[in-house]
Amino acid sequence: MARVEIYTSAMCGYCVAAKNLLKQKGFDYEEIRVDLDPAQREAMVARARRSTVPQIFIDGEHIGGFDDLAALNRQGGLERFGGGA
């Protein structure tokens, strides 16, 4: 199964939606809370070149935010990472 990292913060509806979609598709993920650790936010911005959450990486590939994840799912693209539940 793919390694999934998701950068999140508290009170983020899109973060909850992304985590729910990942669970629904059978992915385990590592949640990285950027609101609790400023260094993690800096790392997220450096990796994603975006400052909003969520930011999702699968096997090191930047997927984007929730809208990007949902679009990839609609196109069947999550299957290439082992998701498809």
Phi and psi in radians as a Rosetta constraint file:
Dihedral C 1 N 2 CA 2 C 2 CIRCULARHARMONIC -1.211 0.35
Dihedral N 2 CA 2 C 2 N 3 CIRCULARHARMONIC 2.681 0.35
Dihedral C 2 N 3 CA 3 C 3 CIRCULARHARMONIC -1.571 0.35
Dihedral N 3 CA 3 C 3 N 4 CIRCULARHARMONIC 2.113 0.35
Dihedral C 3 N 4 CA 4 C 4 CIRCULARHARMONIC -2.028 0.35
Dihedral N 4 CA 4 C 4 N 5 CIRCULARHARMONIC 2.231 0.35
Dihedral C 4 N 5 CA 5 C 5 CIRCULARHARMONIC -2.066 0.35
Dihedral N 5 CA 5 C 5 N 6 CIRCULARHARMONIC 2.328 0.35
Dihedral C 5 N 6 CA 6 C 6 CIRCULARHARMONIC -2.299 0.35
Dihedral N 6 CA 6 C 6 N 7 CIRCULARHARMONIC 2.091 0.35
Dihedral C 6 N 7 CA 7 C 7 CIRCULARHARMONIC -1.492 0.35
Dihedral N 7 CA 7 C 7 N 8 CIRCULARHARMONIC 2.224 0.35
Dihedral C 7 N 8 CA 8 C 8 CIRCULARHARMONIC -2.404 0.35
Dihedral N 8 CA 8 C 8 N 9 CIRCULARHARMONIC 3.040 0.35
Dihedral C 8 N 9 CA 9 C 9 CIRCULARHARMONIC -2.513 0.35
Dihedral N 9 CA 9 C 9 N 10 CIRCULARHARMONIC 2.867 0.35
Dihedral C 9 N 10 CA 10 C 10 CIRCULARHARMONIC -1.167 0.35
Dihedral N 10 CA 10 C 10 N 11 CIRCULARHARMONIC 2.675 0.35
Dihedral C 10 N 11 CA 11 C 11 CIRCULARHARMONIC 1.082 0.35
Dihedral N 11 CA 11 C 11 N 12 CIRCULARHARMONIC 0.608 0.35
Dihedral C 11 N 12 CA 12 C 12 CIRCULARHARMONIC -2.002 0.35
Dihedral N 12 CA 12 C 12 N 13 CIRCULARHARMONIC 1.833 0.35
Dihedral C 12 N 13 CA 13 C 13 CIRCULARHARMONIC -1.094 0.35
Dihedral N 13 CA 13 C 13 N 14 CIRCULARHARMONIC -0.642 0.35
Dihedral C 13 N 14 CA 14 C 14 CIRCULARHARMONIC -1.197 0.35
Dihedral N 14 CA 14 C 14 N 15 CIRCULARHARMONIC -0.551 0.35
Dihedral C 14 N 15 CA 15 C 15 CIRCULARHARMONIC -1.133 0.35
Dihedral N 15 CA 15 C 15 N 16 CIRCULARHARMONIC -0.783 0.35
Dihedral C 15 N 16 CA 16 C 16 CIRCULARHARMONIC -1.074 0.35
Dihedral N 16 CA 16 C 16 N 17 CIRCULARHARMONIC -0.774 0.35
Dihedral C 16 N 17 CA 17 C 17 CIRCULARHARMONIC -1.083 0.35
Dihedral N 17 CA 17 C 17 N 18 CIRCULARHARMONIC -0.738 0.35
Dihedral C 17 N 18 CA 18 C 18 CIRCULARHARMONIC -1.132 0.35
Dihedral N 18 CA 18 C 18 N 19 CIRCULARHARMONIC -0.765 0.35
Dihedral C 18 N 19 CA 19 C 19 CIRCULARHARMONIC -1.121 0.35
Dihedral N 19 CA 19 C 19 N 20 CIRCULARHARMONIC -0.690 0.35
Dihedral C 19 N 20 CA 20 C 20 CIRCULARHARMONIC -1.120 0.35
Dihedral N 20 CA 20 C 20 N 21 CIRCULARHARMONIC -0.742 0.35
Dihedral C 20 N 21 CA 21 C 21 CIRCULARHARMONIC -1.114 0.35
Dihedral N 21 CA 21 C 21 N 22 CIRCULARHARMONIC -0.755 0.35
Dihedral C 21 N 22 CA 22 C 22 CIRCULARHARMONIC -1.060 0.35
Dihedral N 22 CA 22 C 22 N 23 CIRCULARHARMONIC -0.769 0.35
Dihedral C 22 N 23 CA 23 C 23 CIRCULARHARMONIC -1.070 0.35
Dihedral N 23 CA 23 C 23 N 24 CIRCULARHARMONIC -0.790 0.35
Dihedral C 23 N 24 CA 24 C 24 CIRCULARHARMONIC -1.026 0.35
Dihedral N 24 CA 24 C 24 N 25 CIRCULARHARMONIC -0.628 0.35
Dihedral C 24 N 25 CA 25 C 25 CIRCULARHARMONIC -1.507 0.35
Dihedral N 25 CA 25 C 25 N 26 CIRCULARHARMONIC 0.032 0.35
Dihedral C 25 N 26 CA 26 C 26 CIRCULARHARMONIC 1.546 0.35
Dihedral N 26 CA 26 C 26 N 27 CIRCULARHARMONIC 0.275 0.35
Dihedral C 26 N 27 CA 27 C 27 CIRCULARHARMONIC -1.600 0.35
Dihedral N 27 CA 27 C 27 N 28 CIRCULARHARMONIC 2.397 0.35
Dihedral C 27 N 28 CA 28 C 28 CIRCULARHARMONIC -1.556 0.35
Dihedral N 28 CA 28 C 28 N 29 CIRCULARHARMONIC 2.676 0.35
Dihedral C 28 N 29 CA 29 C 29 CIRCULARHARMONIC -2.565 0.35
Dihedral N 29 CA 29 C 29 N 30 CIRCULARHARMONIC 2.743 0.35
Dihedral C 29 N 30 CA 30 C 30 CIRCULARHARMONIC -1.747 0.35
Dihedral N 30 CA 30 C 30 N 31 CIRCULARHARMONIC 2.097 0.35
Dihedral C 30 N 31 CA 31 C 31 CIRCULARHARMONIC -1.628 0.35
Dihedral N 31 CA 31 C 31 N 32 CIRCULARHARMONIC 2.251 0.35
Dihedral C 31 N 32 CA 32 C 32 CIRCULARHARMONIC -2.046 0.35
Dihedral N 32 CA 32 C 32 N 33 CIRCULARHARMONIC 1.919 0.35
Dihedral C 32 N 33 CA 33 C 33 CIRCULARHARMONIC -1.486 0.35
Dihedral N 33 CA 33 C 33 N 34 CIRCULARHARMONIC 1.914 0.35
Dihedral C 33 N 34 CA 34 C 34 CIRCULARHARMONIC -1.405 0.35
Dihedral N 34 CA 34 C 34 N 35 CIRCULARHARMONIC -0.315 0.35
Dihedral C 34 N 35 CA 35 C 35 CIRCULARHARMONIC -1.346 0.35
Dihedral N 35 CA 35 C 35 N 36 CIRCULARHARMONIC -0.298 0.35
Dihedral C 35 N 36 CA 36 C 36 CIRCULARHARMONIC -1.676 0.35
Dihedral N 36 CA 36 C 36 N 37 CIRCULARHARMONIC -0.265 0.35
Dihedral C 36 N 37 CA 37 C 37 CIRCULARHARMONIC -2.543 0.35
Dihedral N 37 CA 37 C 37 N 38 CIRCULARHARMONIC 1.789 0.35
Dihedral C 37 N 38 CA 38 C 38 CIRCULARHARMONIC -0.991 0.35
Dihedral N 38 CA 38 C 38 N 39 CIRCULARHARMONIC -0.538 0.35
Dihedral C 38 N 39 CA 39 C 39 CIRCULARHARMONIC -1.147 0.35
Dihedral N 39 CA 39 C 39 N 40 CIRCULARHARMONIC -0.593 0.35
Dihedral C 39 N 40 CA 40 C 40 CIRCULARHARMONIC -1.199 0.35
Dihedral N 40 CA 40 C 40 N 41 CIRCULARHARMONIC -0.650 0.35
Dihedral C 40 N 41 CA 41 C 41 CIRCULARHARMONIC -1.082 0.35
Dihedral N 41 CA 41 C 41 N 42 CIRCULARHARMONIC -0.770 0.35
Dihedral C 41 N 42 CA 42 C 42 CIRCULARHARMONIC -1.073 0.35
Dihedral N 42 CA 42 C 42 N 43 CIRCULARHARMONIC -0.715 0.35
Dihedral C 42 N 43 CA 43 C 43 CIRCULARHARMONIC -1.121 0.35
Dihedral N 43 CA 43 C 43 N 44 CIRCULARHARMONIC -0.717 0.35
Dihedral C 43 N 44 CA 44 C 44 CIRCULARHARMONIC -1.076 0.35
Dihedral N 44 CA 44 C 44 N 45 CIRCULARHARMONIC -0.830 0.35
Dihedral C 44 N 45 CA 45 C 45 CIRCULARHARMONIC -1.097 0.35
Dihedral N 45 CA 45 C 45 N 46 CIRCULARHARMONIC -0.686 0.35
Dihedral C 45 N 46 CA 46 C 46 CIRCULARHARMONIC -1.138 0.35
Dihedral N 46 CA 46 C 46 N 47 CIRCULARHARMONIC -0.699 0.35
Dihedral C 46 N 47 CA 47 C 47 CIRCULARHARMONIC -1.318 0.35
Dihedral N 47 CA 47 C 47 N 48 CIRCULARHARMONIC -0.831 0.35
Dihedral C 47 N 48 CA 48 C 48 CIRCULARHARMONIC -1.602 0.35
Dihedral N 48 CA 48 C 48 N 49 CIRCULARHARMONIC -0.355 0.35
Dihedral C 48 N 49 CA 49 C 49 CIRCULARHARMONIC 1.021 0.35
Dihedral N 49 CA 49 C 49 N 50 CIRCULARHARMONIC 0.510 0.35
Dihedral C 49 N 50 CA 50 C 50 CIRCULARHARMONIC -2.403 0.35
Dihedral N 50 CA 50 C 50 N 51 CIRCULARHARMONIC 2.628 0.35
Dihedral C 50 N 51 CA 51 C 51 CIRCULARHARMONIC -1.908 0.35
Dihedral N 51 CA 51 C 51 N 52 CIRCULARHARMONIC -0.002 0.35
Dihedral C 51 N 52 CA 52 C 52 CIRCULARHARMONIC -1.685 0.35
Dihedral N 52 CA 52 C 52 N 53 CIRCULARHARMONIC 2.723 0.35
Dihedral C 52 N 53 CA 53 C 53 CIRCULARHARMONIC -1.961 0.35
Dihedral N 53 CA 53 C 53 N 54 CIRCULARHARMONIC 2.672 0.35
Dihedral C 53 N 54 CA 54 C 54 CIRCULARHARMONIC -1.390 0.35
Dihedral N 54 CA 54 C 54 N 55 CIRCULARHARMONIC 2.756 0.35
Dihedral C 54 N 55 CA 55 C 55 CIRCULARHARMONIC -2.168 0.35
Dihedral N 55 CA 55 C 55 N 56 CIRCULARHARMONIC 2.232 0.35
Dihedral C 55 N 56 CA 56 C 56 CIRCULARHARMONIC -2.073 0.35
Dihedral N 56 CA 56 C 56 N 57 CIRCULARHARMONIC 2.337 0.35
Dihedral C 56 N 57 CA 57 C 57 CIRCULARHARMONIC -2.181 0.35
Dihedral N 57 CA 57 C 57 N 58 CIRCULARHARMONIC 2.309 0.35
Dihedral C 57 N 58 CA 58 C 58 CIRCULARHARMONIC -2.128 0.35
Dihedral N 58 CA 58 C 58 N 59 CIRCULARHARMONIC 2.116 0.35
Dihedral C 58 N 59 CA 59 C 59 CIRCULARHARMONIC 0.879 0.35
Dihedral N 59 CA 59 C 59 N 60 CIRCULARHARMONIC 0.697 0.35
Dihedral C 59 N 60 CA 60 C 60 CIRCULARHARMONIC 1.420 0.35
Dihedral N 60 CA 60 C 60 N 61 CIRCULARHARMONIC -0.135 0.35
Dihedral C 60 N 61 CA 61 C 61 CIRCULARHARMONIC -1.539 0.35
Dihedral N 61 CA 61 C 61 N 62 CIRCULARHARMONIC 2.228 0.35
Dihedral C 61 N 62 CA 62 C 62 CIRCULARHARMONIC -1.274 0.35
Dihedral N 62 CA 62 C 62 N 63 CIRCULARHARMONIC 2.064 0.35
Dihedral C 62 N 63 CA 63 C 63 CIRCULARHARMONIC -1.552 0.35
Dihedral N 63 CA 63 C 63 N 64 CIRCULARHARMONIC -0.665 0.35
Dihedral C 63 N 64 CA 64 C 64 CIRCULARHARMONIC 2.062 0.35
Dihedral N 64 CA 64 C 64 N 65 CIRCULARHARMONIC -2.603 0.35
Dihedral C 64 N 65 CA 65 C 65 CIRCULARHARMONIC -1.656 0.35
Dihedral N 65 CA 65 C 65 N 66 CIRCULARHARMONIC -2.874 0.35
Dihedral C 65 N 66 CA 66 C 66 CIRCULARHARMONIC -1.069 0.35
Dihedral N 66 CA 66 C 66 N 67 CIRCULARHARMONIC -0.794 0.35
Dihedral C 66 N 67 CA 67 C 67 CIRCULARHARMONIC -1.019 0.35
Dihedral N 67 CA 67 C 67 N 68 CIRCULARHARMONIC -0.689 0.35
Dihedral C 67 N 68 CA 68 C 68 CIRCULARHARMONIC -1.167 0.35
Dihedral N 68 CA 68 C 68 N 69 CIRCULARHARMONIC -0.736 0.35
Dihedral C 68 N 69 CA 69 C 69 CIRCULARHARMONIC -1.093 0.35
Dihedral N 69 CA 69 C 69 N 70 CIRCULARHARMONIC -0.778 0.35
Dihedral C 69 N 70 CA 70 C 70 CIRCULARHARMONIC -1.118 0.35
Dihedral N 70 CA 70 C 70 N 71 CIRCULARHARMONIC -0.705 0.35
Dihedral C 70 N 71 CA 71 C 71 CIRCULARHARMONIC -1.138 0.35
Dihedral N 71 CA 71 C 71 N 72 CIRCULARHARMONIC -0.742 0.35
Dihedral C 71 N 72 CA 72 C 72 CIRCULARHARMONIC -1.061 0.35
Dihedral N 72 CA 72 C 72 N 73 CIRCULARHARMONIC -0.709 0.35
Dihedral C 72 N 73 CA 73 C 73 CIRCULARHARMONIC -1.101 0.35
Dihedral N 73 CA 73 C 73 N 74 CIRCULARHARMONIC -0.793 0.35
Dihedral C 73 N 74 CA 74 C 74 CIRCULARHARMONIC -1.060 0.35
Dihedral N 74 CA 74 C 74 N 75 CIRCULARHARMONIC -0.573 0.35
Dihedral C 74 N 75 CA 75 C 75 CIRCULARHARMONIC -1.464 0.35
Dihedral N 75 CA 75 C 75 N 76 CIRCULARHARMONIC -0.046 0.35
Dihedral C 75 N 76 CA 76 C 76 CIRCULARHARMONIC 1.416 0.35
Dihedral N 76 CA 76 C 76 N 77 CIRCULARHARMONIC 0.202 0.35
Dihedral C 76 N 77 CA 77 C 77 CIRCULARHARMONIC -1.289 0.35
Dihedral N 77 CA 77 C 77 N 78 CIRCULARHARMONIC -0.341 0.35
Dihedral C 77 N 78 CA 78 C 78 CIRCULARHARMONIC -1.210 0.35
Dihedral N 78 CA 78 C 78 N 79 CIRCULARHARMONIC -0.404 0.35
Dihedral C 78 N 79 CA 79 C 79 CIRCULARHARMONIC -1.072 0.35
Dihedral N 79 CA 79 C 79 N 80 CIRCULARHARMONIC -0.560 0.35
Dihedral C 79 N 80 CA 80 C 80 CIRCULARHARMONIC -1.177 0.35
Dihedral N 80 CA 80 C 80 N 81 CIRCULARHARMONIC -0.271 0.35
Dihedral C 80 N 81 CA 81 C 81 CIRCULARHARMONIC -1.736 0.35
Dihedral N 81 CA 81 C 81 N 82 CIRCULARHARMONIC 0.056 0.35
Dihedral C 81 N 82 CA 82 C 82 CIRCULARHARMONIC 1.730 0.35
Dihedral N 82 CA 82 C 82 N 83 CIRCULARHARMONIC 0.042 0.35
Dihedral C 82 N 83 CA 83 C 83 CIRCULARHARMONIC -1.594 0.35
Dihedral N 83 CA 83 C 83 N 84 CIRCULARHARMONIC 2.624 0.35
Dihedral C 83 N 84 CA 84 C 84 CIRCULARHARMONIC 2.928 0.35
Dihedral N 84 CA 84 C 84 N 85 CIRCULARHARMONIC 0.298 0.35
